[in-house]
Structure formats: structure tokens, C-alpha cells
Amino acid sequence: YLWSRIQLATDSGVLMGYKPCKNAKLAHQFDSRYVGVSGGWRAGKSLASAMEGLAWIPFSSLIWIVAKDYDTTRQEFIYMSDAAVSVGLTRPGDVHLSLSKYSPSVMKAINGCIVETRTHADYRKLASKAPDVVIVCEPGLIGNLKSVLELIAGRVAQKRGLVWIAGTSDESSEEWY
């Protein structure tokens, strides 16, 4: 299985294979096109989000990681791209992590799948393409959340893809959970 081959540096050391905690495992197994994951600070939501996206790379052409700003997407992108390199889904030269927290990051997998970070700054631009997967980071921080989620749902509907929403609820500007 893909997750068992991952070698990934995390805050708590080198992760040899991803083994989700009980609640993350339930979210990964949930048979729905819309999955919401809520938890406290440092609960592993970013890692679980990235591993869900990683599992979709072989079957996808486009994956978005969306948040209020590019900086908020950074950890999910780093986890996903590092894991993708470690299992051979991409080459290090095909990962472009922005050095600026105000610019997007992008990765191209060996199957042609593009993983890119997006913001809701102009949420109408989210309607430009049809992604297979959208990972929404910290949805409670996104203004116009209802409009953003409606656009995202419409985009993934074309490919019957996944919308994975993960964040804490204590800093929310709107209820999303």
C-alpha cells in the first residue's frame, strides 16, 4: 500500500509509513465525496489531509489545496510533495515550493497530475478548472465560505471528485463543521 512506503520528516521525527490515528482512519475510509475533519491544534489534520491527497494522485489530473492564503496551504503541500517524492510519484525537480508566502506552490506527478495551492482571494477564479480533489485548509478562516464551497462543489462535481475539509473550529469566522 502507498502509505506504508512513505518516509517523511515531521515535527516529531521521521515518519516511516503513514499510520493514521483512529479518527483520521475513519475519515480516510468514509464513503462520501465530501469529508470534514475537525480537531484541536497539532492533532494531525494537515498530515491526514496530505495523505488523502497523496492517495488520489495516481488517479487524478488536478488536485487543489485551498485556503485563505498561500501560507495556510504550505504544510499540507510540504507533507504531500515530500511523501510523493519518497514513494516515487514525483521527482524532486518537479516540486516547486514557493519561497514567498504570497505565491502559489505546484507539483507535477509522474502521471501528469498537477497539485497546486490556491487561495480564495478571488474565489471566482476557483471556477476556472475541474479538479479531481480539493483539500480545504482551515475553512473557518475563509471569508465568503459558503460561496467558496459552492464553487468548489460545482468544480469537483464534473469529475465526481472529493472535497476534503480540515481545520480547527475555535478560530472560525463561520460555522463549517
C-alpha contacts under 8 A as a table, 3 or more apart, distances in Angstrom:
res1	aa1	res2	aa2	distance
1	Y	4	S	5.68
1	Y	5	R	7.26
2	L	5	R	5.74
2	L	6	I	7.20
2	L	55	A	7.13
2	L	87	V	7.21
3	W	6	I	5.55
3	W	17	G	5.56
3	W	18	Y	5.13
3	W	19	K	7.51
3	W	51	M	7.51
3	W	55	A	7.84
4	S	16	M	7.42
4	S	17	G	4.14
4	S	18	Y	5.93
4	S	19	K	7.66
5	R	16	M	7.25
5	R	17	G	5.34
5	R	86	S	7.62
5	R	87	V	6.09
6	I	15	L	7.37
6	I	16	M	5.89
6	I	17	G	4.56
6	I	18	Y	6.46
6	I	83	A	5.70
6	I	86	S	5.76
6	I	87	V	5.87
7	Q	14	V	6.74
7	Q	15	L	5.57
7	Q	16	M	4.76
7	Q	17	G	6.08
7	Q	83	A	6.64
7	Q	86	S	5.81
7	Q	87	V	7.90
8	L	14	V	5.48
8	L	15	L	4.91
8	L	16	M	6.65
8	L	17	G	7.88
8	L	79	Y	7.43
8	L	82	D	6.48
8	L	83	A	5.97
8	L	86	S	7.36
9	A	12	S	7.94
9	A	13	G	5.76
9	A	14	V	4.30
9	A	15	L	5.96
10	T	13	G	5.21
10	T	14	V	5.87
10	T	15	L	6.62
15	L	18	Y	6.81
18	Y	51	M	7.80
20	P	23	N	7.80
20	P	24	A	5.48
20	P	25	K	5.28
20	P	48	A	7.06
21	C	24	A	5.32
21	C	25	K	5.96
22	K	25	K	5.16
22	K	26	L	6.41
23	N	26	L	5.10
23	N	27	A	6.39
24	A	27	A	5.00
24	A	28	H	6.16
24	A	37	V	7.86
24	A	45	K	7.86
24	A	48	A	6.31
25	K	28	H	5.06
25	K	29	Q	6.18
26	L	29	Q	5.12
26	L	30	F	5.96
27	A	30	F	5.09
27	A	35	V	6.80
27	A	36	G	7.78
27	A	37	V	7.08
28	H	52	E	6.67
30	F	35	V	7.40
32	S	35	V	6.52
32	S	162	L	7.78
33	R	160	R	7.40
33	R	161	G	6.29
33	R	162	L	4.57
33	R	163	V	6.09
34	Y	162	L	5.96
34	Y	163	V	4.85
34	Y	164	W	6.01
34	Y	165	I	7.75
35	V	162	L	7.78
35	V	163	V	6.34
35	V	164	W	4.87
35	V	165	I	6.09
36	G	164	W	5.99
36	G	165	I	4.63
36	G	166	A	5.78
36	G	177	Y	6.85
37	V	45	K	7.04
37	V	164	W	7.71
37	V	165	I	6.07
37	V	166	A	4.55
37	V	167	G	6.59
37	V	177	Y	8.00
38	S	45	K	7.46
38	S	166	A	5.71
38	S	167	G	5.21
38	S	168	T	5.46
38	S	169	S	6.86
38	S	177	Y	7.05
39	G	43	A	5.99
39	G	45	K	7.06
39	G	167	G	6.63
39	G	168	T	5.41
39	G	169	S	7.54
40	G	43	A	5.50
40	G	168	T	5.77
41	W	168	T	6.94
42	R	45	K	7.50
44	G	47	L	5.32
44	G	48	A	6.14
45	K	48	A	5.12
45	K	49	S	5.99
45	K	166	A	6.18
45	K	167	G	6.83
46	S	49	S	5.06
46	S	50	A	6.14
46	S	75	Q	6.60
46	S	76	E	5.24
46	S	79	Y	7.90
46	S	137	C	7.83
46	S	166	A	7.53
47	L	50	A	5.13
47	L	51	M	6.13
47	L	76	E	6.54
47	L	79	Y	6.38
48	A	51	M	5.14
48	A	52	E	6.17
49	S	52	E	5.21
49	S	53	G	6.33
49	S	76	E	6.70
49	S	135	I	6.82
49	S	164	W	7.20
49	S	166	A	7.09
50	A	53	G	5.07
50	A	54	L	6.07
50	A	76	E	5.14
50	A	77	F	6.94
50	A	79	Y	5.85
50	A	80	M	4.74
51	M	54	L	4.85
51	M	55	A	6.25
51	M	79	Y	7.77
51	M	80	M	6.42
52	E	55	A	5.29
52	E	56	W	6.69
53	G	56	W	5.23
53	G	57	I	6.55
53	G	63	I	7.41
53	G	80	M	7.04
53	G	133	V	7.18
53	G	135	I	7.44
54	L	57	I	5.35
54	L	80	M	5.90
54	L	83	A	7.48
54	L	84	A	6.65
55	A	58	P	7.06
56	W	59	F	5.51
56	W	60	S	6.06
56	W	133	V	7.56
57	I	60	S	5.19
57	I	61	S	7.52
57	I	63	I	7.73
57	I	89	L	7.79
57	I	109	A	7.39
57	I	113	C	6.32
58	P	89	L	7.73
58	P	111	N	6.70
58	P	113	C	7.59
60	S	63	I	7.18
60	S	113	C	5.76
60	S	132	D	5.75
60	S	133	V	7.78
61	S	112	G	6.38
61	S	113	C	4.01
61	S	114	I	6.06
61	S	131	P	7.26
61	S	132	D	6.76
62	L	113	C	5.40
62	L	114	I	4.85
62	L	115	V	5.96
62	L	116	E	7.92
62	L	130	A	7.56
62	L	131	P	4.76
62	L	132	D	5.64
62	L	133	V	7.01
63	I	113	C	7.44
63	I	114	I	6.19
63	I	115	V	4.66
63	I	116	E	6.45
63	I	131	P	5.53
63	I	132	D	5.88
63	I	133	V	4.85
63	I	134	V	5.86
63	I	135	I	7.86
64	W	115	V	5.81
64	W	116	E	5.15
64	W	117	T	5.73
64	W	118	R	6.53
64	W	131	P	6.72
64	W	133	V	6.34
64	W	134	V	4.76
64	W	135	I	6.21
65	I	73	T	6.21
65	I	76	E	7.57
65	I	77	F	7.32
65	I	115	V	7.48
65	I	116	E	6.21
65	I	117	T	4.68
65	I	118	R	6.01
65	I	134	V	5.88
65	I	135	I	4.76
65	I	136	V	6.04
65	I	137	C	7.20
66	V	69	D	7.94
66	V	70	Y	7.96
66	V	73	T	6.43
66	V	117	T	5.87
66	V	118	R	4.74
66	V	119	T	5.41
66	V	120	H	7.15
66	V	134	V	6.99
66	V	135	I	6.05
66	V	136	V	4.83
66	V	137	C	6.08
67	A	70	Y	6.76
67	A	72	T	5.93
67	A	73	T	5.89
67	A	118	R	6.71
67	A	119	T	5.17
67	A	120	H	6.44
67	A	136	V	5.84
67	A	137	C	5.05
67	A	138	E	6.56
67	A	139	P	6.90
67	A	142	I	6.86
68	K	72	T	6.77
68	K	119	T	5.44
68	K	120	H	5.61
68	K	121	A	6.95
68	K	138	E	7.82
68	K	139	P	7.77
68	K	141	L	6.32
68	K	142	I	5.05
68	K	143	G	7.69
69	D	72	T	5.62
69	D	73	T	7.10
69	D	102	Y	7.34
69	D	118	R	7.60
69	D	119	T	5.07
69	D	120	H	7.18
69	D	121	A	7.33
70	Y	73	T	5.29
70	Y	74	R	6.50
70	Y	101	K	5.80
70	Y	102	Y	5.85
70	Y	103	S	6.30
70	Y	104	P	6.03
70	Y	117	T	6.60
70	Y	118	R	6.65
70	Y	119	T	6.14
71	D	74	R	5.22
71	D	101	K	4.84
71	D	102	Y	6.95
72	T	75	Q	7.27
72	T	137	C	6.85
72	T	138	E	7.62
73	T	76	E	5.74
73	T	77	F	6.26
73	T	117	T	6.39
73	T	118	R	7.92
73	T	137	C	6.39
74	R	77	F	5.16
74	R	78	I	6.12
75	Q	78	I	5.09
75	Q	79	Y	6.14
76	E	79	Y	5.24
76	E	80	M	6.06
77	F	80	M	5.15
77	F	81	S	5.90
77	F	105	S	7.61
77	F	117	T	7.43
78	I	81	S	5.28
78	I	82	D	5.87
78	I	97	L	7.73
79	Y	82	D	5.38
79	Y	83	A	6.03
80	M	83	A	5.20
80	M	84	A	6.00
81	S	84	A	4.94
81	S	85	V	6.20
81	S	90	T	7.84
81	S	95	V	6.73
81	S	107	M	6.94
82	D	85	V	5.22
82	D	86	S	6.24
83	A	86	S	4.99
83	A	87	V	6.35
84	A	87	V	5.43
84	A	88	G	6.06
84	A	89	L	4.88
84	A	90	T	5.66
84	A	109	A	7.87
85	V	88	G	5.13
85	V	89	L	5.95
85	V	90	T	5.10
85	V	91	R	5.70
85	V	92	P	6.19
86	S	89	L	7.80
88	G	91	R	6.90
89	L	109	A	5.56
89	L	110	I	5.74
89	L	111	N	7.71
90	T	94	D	6.55
90	T	95	V	7.68
90	T	107	M	7.81
90	T	108	K	6.61
90	T	109	A	4.40
90	T	110	I	5.19
91	R	94	D	5.37
91	R	95	V	7.12
91	R	109	A	7.41
91	R	110	I	7.46
92	P	95	V	5.53
93	G	96	H	7.54
94	D	107	M	5.64
94	D	108	K	5.42
94	D	109	A	7.28
95	V	105	S	7.98
95	V	106	V	6.21
95	V	107	M	4.37
95	V	108	K	6.62
96	H	105	S	5.60
96	H	106	V	5.25
96	H	107	M	5.98
97	L	104	P	7.76
97	L	105	S	4.75
97	L	106	V	6.61
98	S	101	K	6.99
98	S	103	S	5.99
98	S	104	P	6.10
98	S	105	S	5.08
99	L	103	S	7.82
100	S	103	S	5.58
101	K	104	P	7.95
104	P	116	E	7.03
104	P	117	T	5.37
104	P	118	R	6.55
105	S	116	E	5.82
105	S	117	T	5.53
106	V	114	I	7.02
106	V	115	V	5.61
106	V	116	E	4.38
106	V	117	T	6.57
107	M	114	I	5.74
107	M	115	V	5.10
107	M	116	E	6.46
108	K	112	G	6.02
108	K	113	C	5.75
108	K	114	I	4.66
108	K	115	V	6.44
109	A	112	G	5.25
109	A	113	C	5.11
109	A	114	I	6.38
109	A	115	V	7.93
110	I	113	C	7.28
118	R	126	L	7.82
119	T	122	D	7.47
119	T	123	Y	7.38
120	H	123	Y	4.37
120	H	126	L	7.39
120	H	142	I	7.29
120	H	148	V	7.05
122	D	125	K	5.83
122	D	126	L	7.73
123	Y	126	L	5.42
123	Y	127	A	7.71
123	Y	147	S	7.94
123	Y	148	V	5.95
123	Y	151	L	7.91
124	R	127	A	5.62
124	R	128	S	7.83
124	R	151	L	7.59
125	K	128	S	5.59
126	L	129	K	7.14
126	L	151	L	6.91
126	L	152	I	6.97
127	A	130	A	7.55
127	A	151	L	6.19
127	A	152	I	7.28
127	A	155	R	6.33
129	K	155	R	6.88
130	A	155	R	4.82
130	A	156	V	5.84
130	A	158	Q	6.61
130	A	159	K	7.05
131	P	134	V	6.77
131	P	155	R	6.50
131	P	156	V	5.63
131	P	159	K	7.31
131	P	161	G	7.33
132	D	156	V	5.86
132	D	159	K	5.94
132	D	160	R	7.28
132	D	161	G	4.58
132	D	162	L	6.50
133	V	156	V	6.81
133	V	161	G	5.46
133	V	162	L	4.73
133	V	163	V	5.92
133	V	164	W	7.64
134	V	152	I	7.36
134	V	156	V	7.60
134	V	162	L	6.35
134	V	163	V	4.92
134	V	164	W	6.23
135	I	163	V	6.02
135	I	164	W	4.75
135	I	165	I	5.87
135	I	166	A	7.66
136	V	139	P	6.20
136	V	163	V	7.43
136	V	164	W	6.15
136	V	165	I	4.68
136	V	166	A	6.27
137	C	165	I	6.38
137	C	166	A	5.48
137	C	167	G	6.03
138	E	141	L	5.85
138	E	142	I	7.42
138	E	165	I	7.66
138	E	166	A	5.94
138	E	167	G	4.14
138	E	168	T	6.48
139	P	142	I	5.32
139	P	145	L	7.00
139	P	165	I	6.95
139	P	166	A	7.04
139	P	167	G	6.29
139	P	172	S	7.52
139	P	176	W	6.86
140	G	143	G	7.96
140	G	145	L	7.63
140	G	167	G	7.22
140	G	168	T	7.44
140	G	169	S	6.57
140	G	171	E	6.53
140	G	172	S	3.78
140	G	173	S	5.34
140	G	174	E	5.59
140	G	175	E	6.70
140	G	176	W	6.37
141	L	171	E	6.95
141	L	172	S	5.58
141	L	173	S	5.84
141	L	174	E	7.81
142	I	145	L	5.46
142	I	173	S	7.36
143	G	173	S	7.24
143	G	174	E	7.96
144	N	147	S	5.45
144	N	148	V	6.23
145	L	148	V	5.03
145	L	149	L	6.02
145	L	174	E	7.31
146	K	149	L	5.25
146	K	150	E	6.13
147	S	150	E	5.11
147	S	151	L	6.29
148	V	151	L	5.25
148	V	152	I	6.22
149	L	152	I	4.97
149	L	153	A	5.95
150	E	153	A	5.13
150	E	154	G	6.21
151	L	154	G	5.12
151	L	155	R	6.26
152	I	155	R	5.07
152	I	156	V	6.31
152	I	163	V	7.69
153	A	156	V	5.44
153	A	157	A	6.01
153	A	163	V	7.21
154	G	157	A	5.18
154	G	158	Q	7.14
155	R	158	Q	6.06
155	R	159	K	7.89
156	V	159	K	5.51
156	V	160	R	5.76
156	V	161	G	4.92
156	V	162	L	6.71
156	V	163	V	7.43
157	A	160	R	4.63
157	A	161	G	6.31
158	Q	161	G	7.73
168	T	171	E	6.85
168	T	172	S	7.51
169	S	172	S	5.35
169	S	175	E	7.58
169	S	176	W	7.90
169	S	177	Y	7.33
172	S	175	E	6.43
172	S	176	W	7.93
